[in-house]
Amino acid sequence: MTKPKLKLQESRMLKTLLEHNYYLSTTEIADKSNVSWNTADKYLKIFQKKGWIRKKRRGNRVYWRANIA
């Protein structure tokens, strides 16, 4: 059985998160990964459910970081 491959947008976003050792906003991740804000938001929520990233809220802003042990 083969593992499912990540879509290009997913791999770009994960690479961005792994390259930055601090929290990034959804907008920053979208810009650095060259994807739309809506696409970033969609995949960030999926990544969080899988336990790959962490989320932090500051007021009405949401920040994300790779969940590296």
HELIX and SHEET records of a PDB file:
HELIX    1   1 LEU A    8  GLU A   19  1                                  12    
HELIX    2   2 THR A   26  SER A   33  1                                   8    
HELIX    3   3 TRP A   37  LYS A   50  1                                  14    
SHEET    1   A 3 LEU A  24  SER A  25  0                                        
SHEET    2   A 3 ARG A  61  ALA A  66 -1                                        
SHEET    3   A 3 ILE A  53  ARG A  58 -1                                        
END                                                                             
